[in-house]
C-alpha cells in the first residue's frame, strides 16, 4: 500500500507537468514524447546491466499491455488539457472498480467485503467531486476521461499477470518501448517543433513516469491488486493541491468533502489490511 501511495504522488506531479505541456502541444505528441523519454532515462541502466537482463519471458503479454495502455493514454491525453487536475484524478478513480471486478473474475483473488466497501465509499466520494460536472450535458472531455478508466484497468490487470513472469524493471522498460512505438504514428501527424525548455520538461516527465510505474509494479508484485486500490483515492488530495499551486484551480467545497470521504475509506482499509497481514 505504501508503494501504491508513493506511485500516486509521483503520478500526480507528472500529470500536473504533462497538463502544462499538453496545453502547448498536441496531446498525441505529448503522449509520444512522455514515453520516449521514459525509455531514454532507463537506457543507461539497461547498458550497465546488459540487454539480456531486460529480455521479457512473456513477449506477447508485453505487446498486448503496450497496446492497451496506448489506447487508454490516447483517450486520457485528449481530455487532459480540457479539465482540472482534481476532476481528472477523481474520474480516474472509477478504475479501481473495474480492476477489482477483473481481479476477482480473471485472477481469482478473494472477494473480501471490506475491500468492496472501501471501494464503494471511495467511489461515493469521487461522485461528490465530479457529480456537478457529469450532470446534464457533462462534456465530451469528461466522457473521454471516463472511457479511459476501463482500458487502464485492463492494462493494470495484465501487469499483475506479467509480474508472475518478469521483474518490475523489465515490465516498466517494455511498457515505455511499446507505448513509444505505438504512439509514434499519431505523433508524426501532428508534430510541432519544441523549445529547449519543453525538451527539458519532457526529460523530467520521463524520469517521473518510469519511477511511478516502477512503484506501482512493485505494489502489484507483493500484494493482491484489489487490496491496493483504495489507496489510490489519496491521489485526489495531491491533484487538488498541485492544481491550486500551479494552475490556480481552487478546490470546490464538493472536492474537499469528497476528499474527506475518500481519505476515511483509505485509512480504514489500510488498518484492516495491516491487521490481516499480522495475523498471517
SENU-818123 format. One line per 4 residues: number of its first residue (from 1); their letters; for each residue y, x, z of C-alpha. Coordinates in Angstrom, 3 decimals, always signed. Example, Ala and Ser with C-alpha at 12.3 -4.5 7.8 and 13.67 -1.06 7.14 Angstrom:
% SENU-818123
1> AS> -4.500/+12.300/+7.800; -1.060/+13.670/+7.140;
% end
This chain:
% SENU-818123
1> XXXX> +0.000/+0.000/+0.000; +2.311/+2.982/+0.615; +1.541/+4.288/-2.879; +2.436/+0.863/-4.296;
5> XXXX> +5.695/+0.646/-2.325; +6.718/+4.145/-3.460; +5.916/+3.252/-7.078; +8.074/+0.128/-6.747;
9> XXXX> +11.083/+2.096/-5.543; +10.740/+4.669/-8.321; +10.404/+1.956/-10.953; +13.494/+0.180/-9.600;
13> XXXX> +15.562/+3.344/-10.091; +14.001/+3.743/-13.536; +14.761/+0.127/-14.505; +18.397/+0.458/-13.468;
17> XXXX> +18.774/+3.586/-15.603; +16.940/+2.045/-18.544; +19.077/-1.102/-18.386; +22.190/+1.047/-18.716;
21> XXXX> +20.693/+2.909/-21.695; +19.434/-0.316/-23.330; +22.972/-1.691/-23.263; +23.977/+1.116/-25.654;
25> XXXX> +20.844/+1.418/-27.820; +18.366/-0.983/-29.377; +15.629/-1.878/-26.867; +12.844/-0.647/-29.186;
29> XXXX> +14.466/+2.790/-29.482; +14.952/+2.923/-25.715; +11.290/+2.000/-25.214; +10.072/+4.750/-27.547;
33> XXXX> +12.285/+7.458/-26.020; +11.362/+6.444/-22.468; +7.664/+7.101/-23.147; +8.227/+10.068/-25.433;
37> XXXX> +9.987/+11.890/-22.612; +7.353/+10.648/-20.178; +4.823/+12.567/-22.247; +7.057/+15.623/-22.685;
41> XXXX> +7.718/+16.114/-18.954; +3.963/+16.263/-18.369; +3.325/+18.706/-21.221; +3.828/+21.863/-19.072;
45> XXXX> +1.239/+20.565/-16.591; -1.201/+19.985/-19.437; -0.627/+23.514/-20.767; -1.160/+25.038/-17.335;
49> XXXX> -4.395/+23.159/-16.669; -5.674/+23.050/-20.243; -6.118/+20.203/-22.720; -9.793/+19.830/-21.863;
53> XXXX> -8.918/+18.695/-18.332; -6.974/+15.752/-19.775; -9.598/+14.594/-22.243; -10.472/+10.996/-21.272;
57> XXXX> -14.020/+9.830/-20.706; -13.201/+6.317/-21.941; -11.277/+6.700/-25.214; -11.270/+3.057/-26.266;
61> XXXX> -10.102/+1.930/-22.840; -7.114/+4.268/-23.071; -6.212/+2.979/-26.546; -6.504/-0.670/-25.540;
65> XXXX> -4.464/-0.040/-22.421; -1.732/+1.603/-24.508; -1.687/-1.315/-26.964; -1.429/-3.927/-24.185;
69> XXXX> +1.280/-2.007/-22.383; +3.272/-1.582/-25.602; +3.202/-5.339/-26.208; +4.364/-6.075/-22.663;
73> XXXX> +7.089/-3.443/-22.916; +8.400/-4.851/-26.193; +8.980/-8.240/-24.551; +10.360/-6.600/-21.394;
77> XXXX> +12.815/-4.300/-23.195; +14.155/-7.117/-25.355; +15.097/-9.048/-22.198; +16.195/-6.061/-20.082;
81> XXXX> +19.864/-5.772/-21.196; +20.435/-9.541/-21.009; +19.507/-10.418/-17.414; +20.289/-8.925/-13.999;
85> XXXX> +18.029/-6.419/-12.283; +17.284/-8.864/-9.459; +16.266/-11.636/-11.878; +14.212/-9.195/-13.949;
89> XXXX> +12.337/-7.969/-10.907; +11.816/-11.433/-9.472; +10.383/-12.815/-12.713; +8.067/-9.812/-12.871;
93> XXXX> +6.598/-10.879/-9.540; +4.646/-13.601/-11.303; +2.411/-10.707/-12.427; +0.506/-10.427/-9.119;
97> XXXX> -0.768/-13.988/-9.519; -2.269/-13.127/-12.915; -3.577/-9.838/-11.524; -5.350/-11.438/-8.564;
101> XXXX> -6.920/-14.121/-10.753; -8.142/-11.460/-13.172; -9.352/-9.182/-10.360; -11.440/-11.985/-8.887;
105> XXXX> -12.843/-13.227/-12.200; -13.401/-9.948/-14.051; -13.581/-7.232/-11.368; -15.418/-9.385/-8.788;
109> XXXX> -13.008/-8.450/-5.981; -13.195/-10.629/-2.833; -11.017/-13.762/-2.915; -9.633/-13.491/+0.632;
113> XXXX> -7.437/-16.340/+1.772; -4.738/-14.117/+3.302; -4.150/-12.271/+0.022; -3.733/-15.573/-1.803;
117> XXXX> -1.445/-16.953/+0.896; +0.759/-13.840/+0.823; +0.967/-14.046/-2.958; +1.866/-17.738/-2.908;
121> XXXX> +4.534/-17.169/-0.238; +5.921/-14.257/-2.226; +5.979/-16.348/-5.379; +7.802/-19.097/-3.480;
125> XXXX> +10.437/-16.518/-2.547; +10.679/-15.480/-6.183; +11.251/-19.080/-7.284; +14.064/-19.385/-4.738;
129> XXXX> +15.731/-16.480/-6.534; +15.138/-17.404/-10.172; +14.947/-21.197/-9.922; +18.605/-21.756/-10.910;
133> XXXX> +18.197/-19.520/-13.982; +14.919/-21.116/-15.107; +16.030/-24.717/-14.654; +17.404/-26.602/-17.639;
137> XXXX> +17.637/-24.507/-20.793; +16.677/-21.385/-18.837; +17.403/-18.992/-21.642; +15.342/-17.098/-24.192;
141> XXXX> +15.596/-13.768/-22.382; +14.288/-15.134/-19.089; +11.344/-16.601/-21.008; +10.695/-13.270/-22.756;
145> XXXX> +10.659/-11.506/-19.405; +8.300/-14.150/-18.034; +5.982/-13.779/-21.044; +5.615/-10.045/-20.364;
149> XXXX> +4.036/-10.661/-16.928; +0.511/-11.714/-18.013; +0.452/-8.904/-20.577; +1.318/-6.305/-17.933;
153> XXXX> -1.263/-7.910/-15.627; -3.963/-7.319/-18.244; -2.792/-3.717/-18.637; -2.935/-3.052/-14.887;
157> XXXX> -6.383/-4.637/-14.594; -7.589/-2.319/-17.336; -6.019/+0.581/-15.419; -8.102/-0.372/-12.387;
161> XXXX> -11.243/-0.247/-14.556; -10.243/+3.125/-16.035; -9.944/+4.691/-12.558; -13.747/+4.498/-12.451;
165> XXXX> -13.957/+6.902/-15.388; -10.813/+9.053/-15.392; -8.452/+10.712/-12.910; -4.988/+9.176/-12.342;
169> XXXX> -3.323/+12.114/-14.107; -5.423/+11.539/-17.229; -4.605/+7.817/-17.308; -0.865/+8.455/-16.939;
173> XXXX> -0.840/+11.128/-19.660; -2.682/+8.951/-22.160; -0.541/+5.930/-21.367; +2.544/+7.942/-22.328;
177> XXXX> +0.890/+9.237/-25.502; -0.472/+5.894/-26.722; +2.673/+3.878/-25.940; +4.802/+6.524/-27.676;
181> XXXX> +2.670/+6.333/-30.827; +2.543/+2.523/-30.865; +6.330/+2.281/-30.276; +7.353/+4.828/-32.918;
185> XXXX> +7.329/+2.486/-35.976; +9.556/-0.071/-34.208; +11.971/+2.662/-33.080; +12.342/+4.156/-36.570;
189> XXXX> +13.508/+0.807/-37.975; +16.448/+0.586/-35.529; +17.139/+4.297/-34.942; +20.621/+5.357/-33.830;
193> XXXX> +21.912/+8.865/-33.045; +22.148/+9.723/-29.335; +24.756/+11.633/-27.354; +23.826/+14.677/-25.276;
197> XXXX> +24.248/+12.633/-22.083; +21.854/+9.973/-23.351; +19.221/+12.606/-24.154; +19.554/+13.918/-20.588;
201> XXXX> +19.075/+10.486/-19.015; +16.008/+9.794/-21.126; +14.577/+13.034/-19.773; +15.242/+11.767/-16.236;
205> XXXX> +13.619/+8.430/-17.129; +10.564/+10.214/-18.461; +10.096/+12.033/-15.163; +10.676/+8.868/-13.111;
209> XXXX> +8.274/+6.816/-15.228; +5.477/+9.365/-15.007; +5.932/+9.665/-11.237; +5.940/+5.875/-10.798;
213> XXXX> +2.798/+5.339/-12.864; +1.049/+8.172/-11.009; +1.772/+6.500/-7.653; +0.649/+3.115/-8.983;
217> XXXX> -2.562/+4.528/-10.442; -3.318/+6.289/-7.144; -2.972/+2.955/-5.331; -5.405/+1.313/-7.776;
221> XXXX> -7.893/+4.128/-7.206; -8.063/+3.839/-3.408; -7.850/+0.082/-2.821; -8.644/-3.351/-4.244;
225> XXXX> -5.910/-4.102/-6.749; -5.289/-7.566/-5.275; -4.592/-6.167/-1.801; -1.632/-4.126/-3.071;
229> XXXX> +0.192/-6.827/-4.999; +2.291/-8.444/-2.283; +3.885/-5.042/-1.536; +5.450/-5.191/-4.997;
233> XXXX> +7.651/-8.030/-3.775; +9.701/-5.372/-1.960; +10.927/-4.311/-5.397; +13.394/-7.217/-5.286;
237> XXXX> +15.205/-5.566/-2.388; +15.554/-2.279/-4.298; +16.621/-4.052/-7.507; +19.294/-6.099/-5.729;
241> XXXX> +20.759/-3.004/-4.076; +20.788/-0.968/-7.287; +22.210/-3.863/-9.308; +25.053/-4.123/-6.810;
245> XXXX> +25.717/-0.365/-6.717; +25.502/+0.320/-10.473; +26.388/-2.928/-12.265; +28.395/-4.707/-9.529;
249> XXXX> +25.867/-7.570/-9.567; +26.454/-9.194/-6.176; +23.195/-10.787/-4.949; +23.480/-14.544/-4.566;
253> XXXX> +22.551/-16.296/-1.336; +19.375/-17.526/-3.047; +18.442/-13.915/-3.783; +18.858/-12.907/-0.148;
257> XXXX> +16.887/-15.930/+1.101; +14.088/-15.251/-1.360; +14.016/-11.591/-0.345; +13.505/-12.587/+3.298;
261> XXXX> +10.526/-14.781/+2.367; +9.081/-12.001/+0.222; +9.588/-9.360/+2.902; +7.928/-11.554/+5.546;
265> XXXX> +4.831/-12.148/+3.441; +4.589/-8.432/+2.623; +4.746/-7.297/+6.245; +2.258/-9.983/+7.326;
269> XXXX> -0.362/-8.971/+4.751; +0.186/-5.249/+5.397; -0.641/-5.782/+9.087; -3.766/-7.797/+8.253;
273> XXXX> -4.985/-5.200/+5.740; -4.394/-2.444/+8.300; -6.416/-4.251/+10.968; -9.209/-4.990/+8.477;
277> XXXX> -9.379/-1.319/+7.456; -9.513/-0.168/+11.101; -12.478/-2.447/+11.782; -14.354/-1.000/+8.832;
% end
